Amino acid sequence: MKPTAFPALLAVFFLAGCQAAGENAAATAESTLAAMPVKNAETVLRQAMEAVCPPWQGPTPTKIPTPTINPAKTASPQPTASPEQSDERNWSVQSTLTESSADCQAAAGHSLEIKLRWFEKEEEAVDSFDVRRGQNQTSDFHGFLLVILEEDDYSFPGGRKEHRVWAWQAGRWLVEVNAFDETTTRIAPDPGEASEEVYTAGLRYALWA
């Protein structure tokens, strides 16, 4: 190989390395941007749950004992549980890369679930909403399309509808609020009131922009 070939090879390797680094940086940035709205959605759901989830009604649920950790084998102090993970709360919040959800257990057989699903394109959110609403009529909710549904639970086929659902599409978000009451007594939080709390909290974090 001629000596003049070495600088050319070095230049090729250098350019290839720069391209790979750029692609990795772009992927990291894209992942970070995708995680940001979901992180804000977690905060929105926590605020909504604090506003609408009532104290547990009925006998206190049996608590599972927390395993004891040997301090000698613990490298650092264990983190304190966040409020939504505390035994004092009857609600929880969890997330994936594109969806945040919250669950409120108001009483045995009575619950509220809120899901916030984020799409990369608003058109995808519109399509998903169209599938969810089916042939049902829509109404206006703060300028967004809303469908209000009463649905039968698969565990109790026929008869009374156990689910009260508010589903609405706002920008690149699809929001679904589902109240479930196993009995005729409605203990689960009202899905309309919960939707209002989600909407108001979402405004603070520009979720619907």
N, C-alpha and C positions, 0 to 999 in steps of 0.2 A: 504494500500500500504506500502510495506517495505521501510524503510529509504534509503536503498541502491538504490532504484529505481529512486529517485530524481536526483542524478548525471547523471544517464543514460539518463533521459528525457531531462535534460538541455543540455547534449551533442548532442542529436538528434536535439533539437531546434536550437542550435548554428550552427550545420552543415547545416541545412536547410536554415538558414539565410545567411550563407556564400555562399551557392550555388545560392540563389536568387540574392544576391548582385553581384556575378560574372556574372550571366546571364544578369542583367541590365547593368553592365559595358560593357559587350561584345556588347549588342545591341546599347548602346550609341556610342561606338567606331565605330561600323559598320555604323551607321547613319552618324557619322562625316566624315568617309572616303568617303562615298557615296556623301556627300555634297561638299567635297573639289574639285573634278574635275569640277562640275557644277559651283562652284564659280569662278574658273579660266576661265571657258567658258564665263561667263558674261564679264570678263575683256577683253577677246579676241574679243568678239562681239562689245564691246564699241570701241576698237581700230580700228576694221574693219569699223564700221559705220563712225567714224571720218574721215577715209581715203576715203571712196567711196560715202557716201550719199551726194548728191549735195544740195545746198540751195533750198528751196521751190520755184517752178516756178508757177506763176499765182497769182490771188488775195489772199490776206492774209486771212487764215481761221478765221472764227468767234471764238473768245475765250470765253469760259464759265467763268463767274465771279467766283472768289474764295470766298466762304462764309466767312463773318467776324466772328472772334472768340472773345467773350467777355474776355478781359484780366483778369478780376476779377475772372473768373471761370477757368482760365488756370493755372495748377499747375506748369508748366515749359515752357520755350520758345519753340515755334514750330520749328522743325528741318528745315534747309534750303534744298530746293529741290536739288537733285543731278543733274548734267548737262543733263543727258539723260531724266530727267523729266521736264526740264525747257521749258517754252514756246518758248525760242529762238531756240530750236532744233526741227527738224522735224523727229526725230527717237526715238525709245524707245527700251529697253531691259527688258525682263522678264524671270523668271525661275520657274521650278518645281524641284522636287528632282532629276530627271534624264534628264531634258531637259532645254536648254536655247534657247531663240529665240530673234531675233531682227527684227524690222520693220522700213523701211525707206519710207516715203511718199515724192516722188520727185515732184509730181504734181497731180492734180486731175486725177485719172484713171491710174496713173503710180507709181509703188511701187517696193520695193525689200524686200524680207523676207529671213532670214537666220535662219536655225534650226540646233542646235547641240544636238544630242540625245546620251546619254551615256548608255552603257550596262555593266552588271556585268561580262559577258564573251564575248571574242572576237568572238566566234562562233555565238553568238546571233546577233552581229552587222553584220556579214557576211550574215546570213540568212535574216536579214531585208533588206540589200542592194540587195540581189538577188531578193527579192519580188519587190523592188522599180524599178529595172532595167528591169524586165520582160524578154522579148526576145530581147531586144536591145543590140547592141554591146557595149563593154567597151573599154576604152583606159587607158593609164597610166597618173597619176597625181602625180608627185614626189614619184613614187614607190607605189602609192595606186591605187585601181581600181576606175575608174570614168565613169559615164554614162552621156551623154549630150542629153537632150530631148527638144523637142518643143511640147507643149501641148495646147489643146483647153480649154478655160474657159467655165465652165458650163453655165454661163450667156450669152455667145455668141456662141451658138453651130454652128458648121460648119464654113467653110471659113478659114480665117487666124488664125494661132496659136498665142494666146496672151501671153503664158508663155514660157520663156526660162529658163531651169532648168539645173543646174549642181549638181549632187549627187555623193558623194564619201565616201568611207569607209576607215577609218584610225584607226587601232587598235580596241579599244572598242567604237569608235565614228562613228556615221553615220551623215554626214554633207549634208544638202540640201540647195542650194541657188536658189531662185526662183524670177526671174524678170518678172514683169507684166506690159504690155503696152496695154491699151485699144484701142489706135489708132495706125495707121501705123507709127507714129513718135515715135522713141525709146528714151524715156527720162529716164526710169528706169536704174540704174547702171548696167553695164555689169556683168553677173553672173560669168564669167571667172575671171575678175579683182577682184571681191569680194572674190572669192574662194582663189585667191593668197594672199589677205590680211589676210584672216582667217588662211590659212596655215602658213604664216610667223609669225603672232601673236601667233599662237598655239605652234610654236617651242620655243618661249621665255618661255612658261610655261609648257614645256614638256607634252603637251596635247596628242601628238601622240605616245609617248613612250610605 
